[in-house]
Amino acid sequence: MSSRKGQAGLDFMASYGVAIIIITIAVSAVYAISTSNKSVFAQQCTGSSGFACGPFFINNSGVLNITLVQATGGDINIYGLACSSAINSSSENYTPNFGNIYVTNSIDYYPPGASPDTGVRIYTGSSEEFSMYCYSAYGTATMKSAGGGDFVGYIWANYSLPGEKARTTQLIATIDAKYV
């Protein structure tokens, strides 16, 4: 009888061993897929100092809809936003060659409700939703390709403190977004 108990104990341990092996293989497979196939977990946004990202998405036409949170320690007025897949390393603050909507004369590229003179006020610790076109390094609006894919890029803000005339253009976030 004790040999049957011993055999049952070994069978029980063997089935635990098989289960642990199966779980280890499954976890390893998920890890390998997530590190080699970026599109599995592609949605991310990383804000620079004083800024954070809320919910965001980029549509098939290359329009990025994003909620920006600011915690710079004071209120700010945002006059313009830019979204581009490339940084212009030869310019001050690495502003992009294309898509910097503050330097264009077209009001279509300013944040909703803003003009070059008024801006959109965001109180410290609060957020605001914005929409903007994202551009490639060649100056064309990005669009979802036939094969789908991700948009990897950068967001700049042109802003000032209330009552100040001086404006700052700063890289405020990097994004990796799936087209929807």
C-alpha positions as CSV (number, residue, x, y, z in Angstrom):
1,M,0.0,0.0,0.0
2,S,2.8,2.5,0.8
3,S,4.3,1.9,-2.6
4,R,1.0,2.9,-4.2
5,K,1.0,6.1,-2.1
6,G,4.6,6.7,-3.2
7,Q,3.7,6.2,-6.9
8,A,0.6,8.5,-6.5
9,G,2.9,11.2,-5.0
10,L,5.3,10.8,-7.9
11,D,2.5,11.1,-10.4
12,F,1.2,14.2,-8.7
13,M,4.7,15.8,-8.7
14,A,5.1,14.9,-12.4
15,S,1.9,16.6,-13.4
16,Y,3.0,19.7,-11.5
17,G,6.3,19.6,-13.3
18,V,4.5,19.4,-16.7
19,A,2.2,22.3,-15.7
20,I,5.2,24.4,-14.7
21,I,6.9,23.6,-18.0
22,I,3.8,24.6,-20.0
23,I,3.4,27.8,-18.1
24,T,7.1,28.7,-18.6
25,I,6.8,28.1,-22.3
26,A,3.7,30.2,-22.6
27,V,5.2,33.1,-20.7
28,S,8.4,32.9,-22.7
29,A,6.4,32.9,-26.0
30,V,4.4,36.0,-24.9
31,Y,7.7,37.8,-23.9
32,A,9.4,36.9,-27.2
33,I,6.4,38.1,-29.3
34,S,6.1,41.4,-27.3
35,T,9.8,42.2,-27.7
36,S,10.2,41.2,-31.3
37,N,6.8,42.4,-32.7
38,K,6.4,46.0,-31.6
39,S,2.8,46.2,-32.9
40,V,1.5,43.9,-30.1
41,F,2.0,46.6,-27.4
42,A,2.6,49.7,-29.6
43,Q,0.5,52.3,-27.8
44,Q,2.6,54.5,-25.6
45,C,3.3,58.2,-24.9
46,T,6.1,59.6,-22.8
47,G,5.9,63.2,-21.7
48,S,8.9,65.3,-21.0
49,S,9.4,67.2,-17.7
50,G,6.3,69.1,-16.8
51,F,4.0,67.3,-19.3
52,A,2.2,64.0,-19.5
53,C,-0.1,62.2,-21.9
54,G,-3.7,61.3,-21.5
55,P,-5.7,59.2,-23.9
56,F,-4.7,59.5,-27.5
57,F,-5.1,57.9,-31.0
58,I,-4.1,58.7,-34.5
59,N,-6.6,58.2,-37.3
60,N,-6.1,56.9,-40.8
61,S,-5.6,60.4,-42.2
62,G,-2.8,61.2,-39.7
63,V,-4.7,63.4,-37.3
64,L,-3.5,62.8,-33.7
65,N,-6.1,63.3,-31.0
66,I,-4.4,63.6,-27.6
67,T,-5.1,64.8,-24.1
68,L,-2.1,66.7,-22.8
69,V,-1.6,67.2,-19.0
70,Q,0.7,69.9,-17.8
71,A,2.3,70.2,-14.4
72,T,5.0,72.9,-15.0
73,G,4.2,74.6,-11.7
74,G,2.1,77.4,-13.2
75,D,-0.5,78.0,-15.8
76,I,0.5,78.2,-19.5
77,N,-1.0,79.4,-22.7
78,I,-0.4,77.0,-25.6
79,Y,-0.2,78.9,-29.0
80,G,0.7,76.1,-31.2
81,L,1.4,72.4,-31.4
82,A,3.5,70.3,-33.8
83,C,3.6,66.5,-34.5
84,S,6.3,65.0,-36.7
85,S,8.0,61.7,-37.2
86,A,11.4,63.4,-37.3
87,I,13.4,65.9,-35.2
88,N,15.3,68.6,-37.1
89,S,18.7,68.4,-35.4
90,S,19.9,71.6,-37.0
91,S,17.3,73.9,-35.4
92,E,16.9,75.4,-32.0
93,N,15.0,73.1,-29.7
94,Y,15.1,70.5,-32.5
95,T,11.8,71.7,-33.9
96,P,10.6,69.8,-37.0
97,N,11.0,71.0,-40.5
98,F,7.3,70.3,-41.1
99,G,4.2,70.3,-39.0
100,N,5.3,73.1,-36.6
101,I,1.9,74.8,-36.6
102,Y,3.0,77.9,-34.8
103,V,5.2,79.1,-37.5
104,T,2.7,78.6,-40.3
105,N,0.2,81.4,-41.2
106,S,-2.7,78.9,-41.6
107,I,-5.1,79.1,-38.7
108,D,-6.2,75.6,-39.5
109,Y,-3.1,74.2,-37.7
110,Y,-3.6,76.0,-34.4
111,P,-5.2,74.2,-31.4
112,P,-9.0,74.4,-31.5
113,G,-10.1,77.8,-30.0
114,A,-6.7,79.3,-30.3
115,S,-5.1,81.9,-32.5
116,P,-1.5,83.2,-32.5
117,D,-2.5,86.0,-30.2
118,T,-4.7,84.3,-27.6
119,G,-3.6,80.7,-27.1
120,V,-5.4,78.0,-25.0
121,R,-4.9,78.4,-21.3
122,I,-4.1,75.2,-19.3
123,Y,-4.0,75.4,-15.6
124,T,-1.2,73.5,-13.8
125,G,-2.3,70.0,-12.9
126,S,-5.1,70.0,-15.5
127,S,-5.4,68.8,-19.1
128,E,-6.7,69.8,-22.5
129,E,-7.6,67.7,-25.6
130,F,-6.0,68.7,-28.9
131,S,-6.1,67.5,-32.5
132,M,-3.3,68.0,-35.0
133,Y,-1.9,66.6,-38.2
134,C,1.3,64.5,-37.9
135,Y,3.9,65.0,-40.6
136,S,6.6,62.8,-42.0
137,A,10.2,64.0,-42.3
138,Y,9.4,65.0,-45.9
139,G,6.5,67.4,-45.1
140,T,3.6,65.1,-46.0
141,A,0.8,64.3,-43.6
142,T,1.3,60.8,-42.3
143,M,-1.4,58.3,-43.2
144,K,-2.1,54.7,-42.5
145,S,-0.4,52.5,-45.1
146,A,-2.2,49.7,-46.8
147,G,-0.5,47.3,-44.4
148,G,-1.5,49.3,-41.3
149,G,1.3,50.0,-38.8
150,D,2.4,52.4,-36.2
151,F,3.2,56.1,-36.1
152,V,6.4,56.9,-34.1
153,G,7.0,60.6,-33.5
154,Y,7.3,63.7,-31.4
155,I,5.1,66.5,-30.1
156,W,6.2,70.1,-29.6
157,A,4.3,72.9,-27.9
158,N,4.8,76.6,-28.3
159,Y,3.7,78.2,-25.0
160,S,4.1,81.0,-22.6
161,L,3.3,81.9,-19.0
162,P,0.1,84.1,-18.7
163,G,1.0,87.8,-19.0
164,E,4.4,87.0,-20.5
165,K,5.2,87.9,-24.1
166,A,8.2,85.5,-24.4
167,R,7.2,82.1,-25.8
168,T,9.0,78.8,-25.5
169,T,8.9,76.0,-28.1
170,Q,9.7,72.7,-26.4
171,L,9.6,69.0,-27.2
172,I,6.9,67.8,-24.8
173,A,6.3,64.1,-25.7
174,T,7.2,61.1,-27.8
175,I,4.5,58.8,-29.0
176,D,4.1,55.4,-30.6
177,A,0.5,55.1,-31.8
178,K,-1.4,52.5,-33.8
179,Y,-3.5,53.9,-36.6
180,V,-7.2,53.4,-36.0
